């Protein structure tokens, strides 16, 4: 039985309710950020979605959109990558997700999708796949289905 009936084309969607302490506000870099984007520190202390691989600088998932306006004080609300939270995310590369993916820790393909063939995360977090969704509705929304998982550190 699917955990959701709303399948987004891109972005991480939290399947649980976030506790207030799980949300953080970070200054945002001058980029357009969509809700569901994976965010990293841009090395200047601001959140950016310009990184397309998980790294030690991973901050979490954007809880809301943020535009690239020049306001130096704009911020973005971020869901912290706590292991107790499950997310559903589209698989972008490189094949229909299968049950054999459960237990793998995978990397990003873009800022808002995962690559089930990329399990070579050097250090930092990755998405630990707990379940998959290849229901008729899921595959109709995204050809490769959806990974359901939580964030886990890789050492």
C-alpha positions as CSV (number, residue, x, y, z in Angstrom):
1,X,0.0,0.0,0.0
2,X,1.5,3.4,-1.0
3,X,2.4,5.8,1.8
4,X,1.2,8.7,-0.3
5,X,-1.2,9.4,-3.1
6,X,0.5,12.7,-4.1
7,X,3.5,12.0,-6.3
8,X,5.6,15.1,-7.0
9,X,7.8,15.1,-10.2
10,X,10.8,16.4,-8.1
11,X,11.7,17.0,-4.5
12,X,11.9,15.2,-1.2
13,X,8.6,15.0,0.5
14,X,8.4,14.4,4.3
15,X,6.1,11.6,5.1
16,X,6.0,12.4,8.8
17,X,5.2,15.5,10.8
18,X,8.3,17.4,11.7
19,X,8.7,18.4,15.3
20,X,9.3,22.2,15.7
21,X,12.9,21.5,16.7
22,X,13.5,19.7,13.4
23,X,13.1,22.9,11.5
24,X,16.0,25.4,11.1
25,X,16.2,28.7,9.3
26,X,19.4,29.4,7.3
27,X,20.4,32.4,5.3
28,X,19.9,31.6,1.7
29,X,22.3,32.0,-1.2
30,X,21.2,34.0,-4.2
31,X,19.6,31.0,-5.9
32,X,16.0,29.9,-6.5
33,X,15.3,27.1,-4.0
34,X,12.2,24.9,-4.4
35,X,10.5,23.1,-1.5
36,X,12.0,19.6,-1.4
37,X,15.4,20.6,-2.6
38,X,18.5,19.1,-0.9
39,X,20.4,22.0,0.6
40,X,24.1,22.4,1.4
41,X,26.3,25.1,3.0
42,X,27.8,27.1,0.2
43,X,31.1,27.6,2.2
44,X,30.0,31.1,3.0
45,X,27.5,30.1,5.6
46,X,24.4,30.2,3.3
47,X,22.1,27.5,2.1
48,X,22.3,26.6,-1.5
49,X,20.9,23.9,-3.8
50,X,23.8,24.2,-6.2
51,X,25.3,20.9,-5.0
52,X,24.2,17.7,-6.7
53,X,25.8,15.2,-4.5
54,X,25.5,14.6,-0.8
55,X,28.4,15.9,1.2
56,X,29.5,16.7,4.7
57,X,28.0,20.2,4.1
58,X,24.5,18.8,3.7
59,X,22.0,20.9,5.8
60,X,18.7,19.2,5.1
61,X,15.6,19.5,2.9
62,X,14.0,22.9,2.0
63,X,10.6,23.0,3.7
64,X,9.5,26.0,1.6
65,X,10.5,27.8,-1.6
66,X,12.9,30.8,-1.5
67,X,13.6,33.1,-4.5
68,X,16.9,34.5,-5.5
69,X,16.1,38.1,-4.6
70,X,19.1,40.2,-3.6
71,X,17.9,40.6,0.0
72,X,21.0,39.7,2.1
73,X,18.8,38.8,5.0
74,X,16.4,36.3,3.3
75,X,16.3,32.9,4.8
76,X,15.0,29.4,4.0
77,X,13.3,27.0,6.3
78,X,15.1,23.6,6.4
79,X,14.0,20.2,7.6
80,X,17.0,18.7,9.5
81,X,18.2,15.3,8.2
82,X,17.2,13.4,11.3
83,X,17.1,9.6,10.9
84,X,13.6,9.4,12.4
85,X,12.1,11.2,9.4
86,X,11.1,9.4,6.2
87,X,11.0,11.1,2.9
88,X,9.7,9.9,-0.5
89,X,11.7,11.1,-3.5
90,X,11.6,10.4,-7.2
91,X,14.2,8.1,-8.7
92,X,15.8,9.9,-11.6
93,X,18.5,7.4,-12.6
94,X,18.9,4.9,-13.9
95,X,16.2,2.3,-13.9
96,X,12.9,1.3,-12.3
97,X,13.7,0.9,-8.6
98,X,13.3,-2.7,-7.3
99,X,13.1,-4.4,-3.9
100,X,16.9,-5.0,-4.1
101,X,17.4,-1.3,-3.5
102,X,16.1,-1.6,0.1
103,X,19.0,-1.3,2.5
104,X,21.2,0.7,0.0
105,X,22.4,4.2,0.8
106,X,22.2,6.3,-2.4
107,X,23.3,9.7,-3.6
108,X,21.5,12.5,-5.3
109,X,21.1,12.6,-9.1
110,X,20.1,16.3,-9.0
111,X,19.1,18.6,-6.1
112,X,15.7,16.9,-5.8
113,X,16.0,13.3,-7.0
114,X,18.1,10.2,-6.3
115,X,20.3,7.9,-8.4
116,X,19.8,4.3,-7.2
117,X,23.0,3.2,-9.0
118,X,25.2,5.7,-7.1
119,X,26.1,4.1,-3.8
120,X,29.6,5.4,-3.6
121,X,29.2,8.2,-1.1
122,X,32.6,9.0,0.3
123,X,31.6,10.7,3.5
124,X,28.6,12.5,4.8
125,X,24.9,11.6,4.6
126,X,23.0,9.5,2.0
127,X,19.5,8.3,1.7
128,X,19.0,4.9,3.2
129,X,16.2,3.2,1.3
130,X,13.7,1.7,3.6
131,X,11.0,1.0,1.1
132,X,10.1,1.5,-2.6
133,X,6.9,2.6,-4.3
134,X,6.4,1.2,-7.8
135,X,2.6,1.3,-7.6
136,X,0.7,2.1,-10.8
137,X,0.2,5.7,-9.6
138,X,3.8,6.1,-8.7
139,X,5.2,4.8,-12.0
140,X,2.6,6.9,-13.9
141,X,4.0,10.0,-12.1
142,X,7.7,9.0,-12.4
143,X,8.9,6.3,-14.8
144,X,11.5,4.9,-12.3
145,X,9.3,5.0,-9.2
146,X,10.0,6.4,-5.8
147,X,12.5,5.7,-3.0
148,X,11.3,6.0,0.6
149,X,14.0,6.4,3.1
150,X,15.8,8.3,5.9
151,X,19.1,10.1,6.0
152,X,22.1,8.2,7.4
153,X,25.7,9.1,7.8
154,X,28.3,7.2,5.8
155,X,31.8,7.1,7.2
